Amino acid sequence: MDSEMILKWMQERKSVRSFTEQEVDTRLIFKIIDHVRLAPSGFNAQPWRFVIVKDKNMIQKLYQYSGYQKQLNTASCVIVLYSDLLDVHGKVEDVLHPEMSPDKKRSDKKALLETLEVAPDVLQSQGYIALGYLLLALTAYSISSVPMLGFDLEKVKAMLKIKGSILSVVAAGYGVDEGHAHHRLALDEIARLYEREERSLL
């Protein structure tokens, strides 16, 4: 039954750009993010961080910084998802699983610190895993949303005191409509079964 519900939410989830005046309870948003933090990440680094914006004046500033994208005029709240690798660096000890052996902890810590140094984009990009979880979790609680780009990111970071890299700005609320029907590429255009060359010649 649970798997059927998850598939149902995936099918129902659409971007909505107009919201009712009904407020989304702040406690519910934190409850949703409590689910989202279960998303997987390399070395359990958990690079994602969130800022929840409900103040109407600040949302209006976000509206200006977005190039006046209309969904911000009616959104009940805005969730800014960003990665903060400096904070990750400071929490390396905290993310190591307590059930790991001492050797495994040392190995994972070394690998995580090396990744932060030589390939930080690998960890930063994993914040998008949390974005997928967030959009699906909002749908599970009947909250409509739309992930947004096109912001003056430096102004947003300064306003919200964000030191990391913004990955997405999500406008959320109770939708006026259900959004457009899904329009996606066909499955065979985006997925293929890999077969070894010698097998494919049989």
C-alpha positions as CSV (number, residue, x, y, z in Angstrom):
1,M,0.0,0.0,0.0
2,D,2.8,2.4,0.9
3,S,4.6,1.9,-2.4
4,E,1.3,2.5,-4.2
5,M,0.9,5.8,-2.4
6,I,4.4,6.9,-3.3
7,L,3.8,6.1,-7.0
8,K,0.5,8.0,-6.8
9,W,2.3,11.1,-5.4
10,M,4.8,10.9,-8.2
11,Q,2.1,10.8,-10.7
12,E,0.1,13.6,-9.1
13,R,3.0,16.0,-8.5
14,K,3.0,18.9,-10.9
15,S,4.3,22.4,-10.8
16,V,1.7,24.9,-9.7
17,R,2.2,28.7,-10.0
18,S,-0.9,30.1,-8.3
19,F,-1.9,29.5,-4.7
20,T,-4.9,30.2,-2.5
21,E,-4.7,32.6,0.5
22,Q,-4.7,29.6,2.9
23,E,-1.5,29.5,5.0
24,V,0.7,26.5,5.3
25,D,1.4,25.8,8.9
26,T,5.1,26.4,9.7
27,R,5.1,23.2,11.9
28,L,4.0,21.2,8.9
29,I,6.8,22.5,6.8
30,F,9.3,21.5,9.5
31,K,7.7,18.1,9.7
32,I,8.1,17.7,5.9
33,I,11.8,18.7,6.1
34,D,12.2,16.2,8.9
35,H,11.3,13.6,6.4
36,V,13.4,15.1,3.7
37,R,16.6,14.9,5.8
38,L,16.4,11.1,5.4
39,A,17.6,11.5,1.8
40,P,20.8,9.6,0.9
41,S,24.1,11.3,0.3
42,G,27.7,10.2,-0.3
43,F,29.5,9.5,3.0
44,N,26.3,10.5,4.7
45,A,27.5,14.1,4.3
46,Q,24.0,15.6,4.2
47,P,25.1,18.8,2.4
48,W,21.6,20.3,2.2
49,R,20.4,23.2,4.3
50,F,17.0,24.9,4.2
51,V,15.7,28.4,4.9
52,I,11.9,28.7,5.2
53,V,10.6,32.2,4.3
54,K,7.0,33.1,5.4
55,D,7.4,36.8,5.9
56,K,5.4,38.5,3.2
57,N,7.8,41.5,2.9
58,M,10.7,39.1,2.4
59,I,8.8,37.0,-0.2
60,Q,8.2,40.3,-2.0
61,K,11.9,40.9,-2.1
62,L,12.4,37.4,-3.5
63,Y,9.8,38.3,-6.1
64,Q,11.9,41.2,-7.1
65,Y,15.1,39.2,-7.1
66,S,13.4,36.5,-9.2
67,G,12.8,38.9,-12.1
68,Y,9.1,39.1,-11.0
69,Q,8.0,35.5,-11.3
70,K,4.3,35.5,-10.5
71,Q,4.2,32.4,-8.3
72,L,5.8,34.4,-5.5
73,N,2.9,36.8,-5.4
74,T,0.6,34.1,-3.9
75,A,3.0,31.6,-2.3
76,S,2.3,30.9,1.4
77,C,5.9,30.1,1.9
78,V,9.2,29.8,0.1
79,I,11.8,27.1,0.8
80,V,15.3,27.9,-0.2
81,L,17.5,24.8,-0.6
82,Y,21.2,25.3,-0.5
83,S,24.4,23.4,0.1
84,D,26.9,24.5,2.7
85,L,30.2,22.6,2.3
86,L,31.9,24.6,5.0
87,D,29.3,23.5,7.5
88,V,29.7,19.9,6.2
89,H,33.4,20.2,6.9
90,G,32.6,21.2,10.5
91,K,30.2,18.3,11.0
92,V,32.4,15.5,9.6
93,E,32.6,13.7,13.0
94,D,28.8,14.1,13.5
95,V,27.8,12.3,10.2
96,L,29.9,9.2,10.8
97,H,27.5,6.4,11.8
98,P,28.0,5.4,15.5
99,E,27.7,1.7,14.5
100,M,30.8,1.9,12.3
101,S,34.0,0.3,13.4
102,P,36.9,2.6,14.3
103,D,38.7,1.6,11.0
104,K,35.6,2.3,8.9
105,K,35.1,5.7,10.6
106,R,38.7,6.7,9.9
107,S,38.4,5.5,6.3
108,D,35.1,7.4,5.7
109,K,36.3,10.5,7.4
110,K,39.4,10.6,5.2
111,A,37.4,10.0,2.0
112,L,34.9,12.7,2.9
113,L,37.6,15.3,3.7
114,E,39.4,14.4,0.4
115,T,36.2,14.8,-1.5
116,L,35.5,18.2,0.0
117,E,39.0,19.2,-1.0
118,V,39.4,17.8,-4.5
119,A,35.8,17.3,-5.8
120,P,33.4,19.5,-3.8
121,D,30.9,19.7,-6.7
122,V,30.2,16.0,-6.2
123,L,28.8,16.6,-2.7
124,Q,27.2,19.9,-3.6
125,S,25.2,18.4,-6.4
126,Q,23.8,15.8,-4.1
127,G,21.6,18.5,-2.6
128,Y,19.4,17.9,-5.6
129,I,18.5,14.5,-4.1
130,A,16.9,16.4,-1.2
131,L,15.0,18.6,-3.7
132,G,13.4,15.5,-5.2
133,Y,12.4,14.3,-1.7
134,L,11.1,17.8,-0.8
135,L,8.8,18.1,-3.8
136,L,7.4,14.6,-3.3
137,A,6.9,15.1,0.5
138,L,5.1,18.4,-0.1
139,T,2.8,16.5,-2.5
140,A,2.2,13.8,0.1
141,Y,0.8,16.5,2.4
142,S,-1.3,18.1,-0.4
143,I,0.9,21.1,-0.7
144,S,1.5,22.4,-4.2
145,S,4.9,23.6,-5.2
146,V,7.2,24.8,-8.0
147,P,11.0,24.8,-8.0
148,M,12.4,28.0,-9.4
149,L,15.6,29.3,-11.0
150,G,16.5,32.7,-12.4
151,F,17.2,34.6,-9.2
152,D,19.8,37.2,-8.3
153,L,21.5,34.6,-6.1
154,E,23.9,37.0,-4.5
155,K,21.1,39.3,-3.3
156,V,19.1,36.3,-2.0
157,K,22.2,34.9,-0.2
158,A,22.8,38.3,1.4
159,M,19.2,38.8,2.5
160,L,18.9,35.3,4.0
161,K,22.5,35.2,5.3
162,I,23.3,32.1,3.3
163,K,27.0,31.2,3.0
164,G,26.7,28.2,0.8
165,S,25.4,27.7,-2.8
166,I,21.7,28.0,-3.6
167,L,20.4,25.0,-5.5
168,S,16.7,25.8,-5.8
169,V,14.0,28.2,-4.5
170,V,10.7,26.4,-4.0
171,A,7.4,28.4,-3.9
172,A,4.8,26.4,-2.0
173,G,1.2,26.7,-0.9
174,Y,-2.3,25.3,-1.5
175,G,-2.7,25.4,-5.3
176,V,-5.6,27.1,-7.1
177,D,-5.4,24.4,-9.7
178,E,-3.7,21.1,-10.3
179,G,-1.2,22.3,-12.9
180,H,-0.8,21.1,-16.4
181,A,-1.0,17.5,-17.4
182,H,2.4,15.7,-17.5
183,H,4.2,16.1,-20.8
184,R,7.3,13.9,-20.8
185,L,9.7,12.2,-23.3
186,A,8.9,8.6,-24.0
187,L,10.5,6.0,-21.8
188,D,12.6,4.5,-24.7
189,E,14.0,8.0,-25.4
190,I,15.5,8.3,-21.9
191,A,16.3,4.8,-20.8
192,R,18.1,1.8,-22.4
193,L,19.4,-1.6,-21.2
194,Y,23.1,-1.8,-21.5
195,E,24.4,-5.1,-23.1
196,R,27.9,-6.1,-23.6
197,E,29.0,-5.8,-27.3
198,E,29.6,-9.5,-27.7
199,R,26.2,-10.4,-26.4
200,S,24.4,-7.9,-28.6
201,L,25.9,-9.5,-31.6
202,L,24.4,-12.9,-30.9
